[in-house]
Amino acid sequence: MPLAAPPPPGTPVPFAITRWAAEHRRRVDELVWRNDLGGLTARLVADDTAPLYAKWSPHDLLPEAERLSWLSSRHPSPRMVDYEELDDGWLIVTAAVNGHSAVSARWLADPDRAAFAIGQGLARLHTLDPDDCPFGPADWIGVQDDVDVLVVAHGDACAPNTLIADDGSFAGTVDVGDLGVADRWADLAIASWSLEWNFGPGHEDGFWAGYGEAPDPDRIRRYRTLWGEP
């Protein structure tokens, strides 16, 4: 599975991002992320004001825009600033969250602490009332039976989708285009599995401690199979 990561030097900035920045008297500071679907995210800056982040994608970002608009008043996540449908893709602009990706260089150097914060973040997300959420489960989850606990699930709870503050605490949740009501183990199975992709083996204990739950091998196996574990 390809991993999302910062784009290599020389990656061109999508025109949609440079145009939006110019129209709003900002400049592109740097490209900070490329996801596995080809989307690119840039930091936009201006003097004496907080940065914004612009995410361009060749794939429809309306589901993410709708979920961010719902989530950001309930849970630490980027606040929507703008959304545009374009000839060559889609654009979301959000306010900054005070934190860094769990797979930034800072947290790759301290994976156990990062794993704990990822668990904390999911635990906090899962306290939201699922009856208040208008979104169904991610497509990969499918029809749910033998549910343990229904929660507002991230739906793509891989390590890069957690932001961590400088003190190591959970700061925010990003990339929420698959967010919806689902069994909590859909998130727990994928989040714990992703630790090995990003940090190497041996860091799951911190994750489970941060979440406050012991692993359930049968439920983990079930959701990893649905995700596509070979």
N, C-alpha and C positions, 0 to 999 in steps of 0.2 A: 504494500500500500504506500503511495507517495505521501511524504510528510509535508505539511505546510511549514514555511520557513521564511526568513527575510529574503528578499529577492537578491540575486547577484548584482555586483556593481555594473553599472551601465544599462540596467533595465530601464526602458523608456517609460516615462510617466504618461498614463492615459490622458488623451486630450481633454476628456470630460473633467478630469480633476484640475488640470491647469486652467481651463476656462472658468470653472466655478471659483477657483481661488482668485483669479484676476477680477472677476465680476464683484467679488466681495472683499477686495482690497487685502488679499492675503497672498502669501507665496508658499510654494511647496518647499518644505524643509528637507524631507527625505521620504523615500519609500520605505515603509517599515515592515510590510508583510505581503506575502503572496500565498494564497491558499491553494489547495490541491485541485480546485476547479478553474484556476486561472485568474481569480480575482486579485486585485492589488489595492493595498491601503497605504495612504500617504498622510504624513503629518503636515498640517497647514498652519502657518504662523503669521503673526503681525505684531507690530510694536505695541507694548503695553496692554496686551490682551491674552487670554488663555488660548492654547492651541486647540484646533479642531482636527478631526480625523475624517478623511474622505475615502470611502471604499467604492471602487468601481468593479463591476463584474459583468462578464458576458452572459451570465445567467440571472434570471429574475430575482431581484432583491425585495420585491413587495412582501413576501412572507416574513422576511427579517424585519422590514420596516414596521409592519403591523405588530409583530411581537415585541420589538423594542419599545414602541409607543405604549403598549400595555404594561410591559415589565418595569420600565425605568422608574415609575412612581411607587413600585412595590418592593424592589430589590436592587442592590447596587449593580448598575449596568449603564452603558452609555445613553445619554439623553439625545433623542432625535433633534436635529437642527433642520435638515432638508432631505428630500427624496425626489429623484427625477428619473423618468423613463426616457431613454435616449435611443438614437438610431443604432448605436453600436453596443448597447448594453444598459446597465442600470447604475445609479449612483445614490449612495447614502452618505450623508454628512452628520457626524455626531460630535457632541462635546467630549472632552478628554475625561478619563477616569484616572485618579491619582494612583497609578500602579504600573507594573511591568508584567509582560507575559510570563507565565510559569516556565516557559522554555527560553527566556532571555538568558544571556550569558550569566547574569547575576544569579539566577536560580538554577541553572544547569550546574553551577558550582556548589549548590547546597540542596541536592535533590530531596533529602528526607524532609527538610523544612517546607519545600515546595509541595511535596506530596501531602503533608499535613494541611496546608492551606487549601489545596484542591478539595480535600475531604470536607473541610470547614465550609467552603463555598457551596458545595452540593447540599450539605446539611441545611444551610440557610435557605437555599432555593426550595428545598423540599418541605419547608415549613409553610409555604404559601398554600392557600386554600384552593384545592383543585376545582371545587364547585364554582369558583370565581373566574376560572380560566376558559376562554372561548375556543381554545385550539385543541385539536385532537392529537393523537400520538404521531410520531414520525413515521413515514411510509415503511421504513425498514422493520419497524416493530410489528406491524400488521395487527391482526385480531388478537386481543389479549384474553387469556384465560389463566386460571390459577394465579391470580394477582395477589401479591403480598400486601403492598400498600400503594394506593394510587396517589401520585404527587404531581406537581407541576415539574415535569422533567425537561432537562435541557435538550435531549435527543441526539446530541453530538458532543458528549461530555469529555472529549479528549483534553489532555493537559494544556495545550496552547489556548484553550478557551476560558481559562481562569487568569485573572490579573491579581498580582500579589503586591502589597505595599512594601515599602522599604524595611519595615520592622518585621516582615515575614507573615503578617496577617492577611487574610483574604481581603481583596479590594473590589473585585467586580467580576461579572460574567459577560462574555462577549460571544458573537457569532451564534445568535439564537434563532436562526431560520427554521430549525426543526423543533423548537420548543412546543410542548403540549402535554396534555394529561396522559400519564403512563405509569406503569409499575416502576417504583424507585430502582429496581434492579436493572432496568434498561440502562440507566445512567451509571450505576455502580459497577456493572460488569465492564462497560467500555472505558470508564475513567481509570479503573484499576489496571486494566489491560494496557492502556496507553502509556502508563508510567514506564514500562519496559521499552516501548518504542523510543521514548524521548530521553529517558535517564539511564537506561540499562536495567538489569535485573536487581531485585533486592530492596525495593523501596515501597512495597505495598503496606507494610505495617504502619508507617506514618499516615498513609491515606486512610486506613480503617480507623486509626485513632482519631484523626481529624473529623471523620464523619460520625464516629460514635457507634459503630456497628461491627459485628464479626462477619467475615465473608461466608456466604452460602454457596458452596461449590456447585450445587445443582442449578440454582438460578443463574449463577454467573455463566455456567456452560451454556445454558439455554439461550441467553441473550447474546453471547459472543458468537454462537452458531447463527443466529438470526442476522447479526451484523455481517457475517461472512468469514468467520475464522476458518482457516484451511484445516 
